[in-house]
Amino acid sequence: MVRQPLIEVRGLVNRFGDHTVHEGLDLDLYRGEILGVVGGSGTGKSVLLRSIIGLRQATAGTIRVFDQDLATLSPRERSQTEQRFGVLFQTGALFTSLTLQENVALPLVEHSGLSRDDAEHLARMKLALTGLPAQAAQNYPSELSGGMVKRASLARALALDPEVLFLDEPTAGLDPISAAGFDRLLRTLRDALGFSVFLVTHDLDTLYTTCGRVAVLARGKVLVADSLGQVEDNPDPWIQDYFHGPRGRAAADAHKRLSREDH
């Protein structure tokens, strides 16, 4: 049976002046999967994410989301489609002048038609879903650790019950324990809520812990998009250095050890 992708990127081109970042890039995201997107610096991982969610207009190519070409949608249709996305940026991008509860309630008030009281009640539920204590709802981002800010940002990304979650380096800046906790949380929520995940990361532990498929960006294209085992075996020199260097071997060994313990 042929799987229908939720997101289809075909022939994507992104240029900045004379500099070409993507040249004929193709990639699919399937329902329920966690897709890890990796590549060296300057390969355009975040540019690809921003192109898909509509924050950057691609130079050429097509992006189909939920079987719709985003470029052909009216502003109203595009807004409705984008509400089916949840996005967590690398910095978290919370409003510093709002409490966590207010941050998460904001998209609910703007897009769902809920009253502020109902939105804030639902916001507290979303924050609890990400493992934050009840009292954290009244805190401001500056009062929390990096790991708690990332969880609050995830709660906001989940506010409108998205079908696709876009994460840009979600464990960047976190200590190993907080990063591992975030990885476990992501898998738990994906299993419980059924969304798909487009995950840009450099974190090898995150790749091995969470991702069903990995797409490697290089030379303006997706070099390979497959299971970790298949990607690891690709002969490309960058892939070999990335996955079979000391950090890659350590992440793979740790994942195998945890898998044995789980069974």
C-alpha angles and dihedrals in degrees: 000000000000114000116226112223121231089213126031121187114188129180093344116186124186120180132176105197106301092345116097116203100172126024115182097337118181125190140153133203117202130208115276097004131122106223117194117208116201138167143134124288111292096023091116104246094149091038088057092050092048091049092054095048093046102251091117128037109225119232091232142341133066133275117196118191121183086354092303128114104233092208092062098049124106116242090258093049091046091051090051091050093048090054086067088064128080118200131196112187123206094255093044089239094220118163104256093207093058130072118243090258091052092046093055094041093053098080089043092055092044100045112017102049093234120149115252091253093052092044092052091048090053090044090058089052091051091049090051089050089062092052100258118143117251094248091059090073090078095047126100119234092252090061095059139075121255092256093053091048090053090051091049090049089051090051090054091048088054095046096103095040094250125205092213126037119202115201123186111198093323095179097044110129095013124122115246095260093050091045092051090049091052091050092053091047092052093053092045093051093045090053092046100041102029100226125147122240132217103193125188109194147149091196110111092192089057091050093052095041102045115015127094092184134019128207118201118206118207137146093008096305143072101272094193137348114191145104117315091253092055093044092050090056094053109116096220108127095229092051091048092050093045100047101029101040120102095276093046093050091048092051092047093048092048091050092050091049092051091047090055091049092050090055 
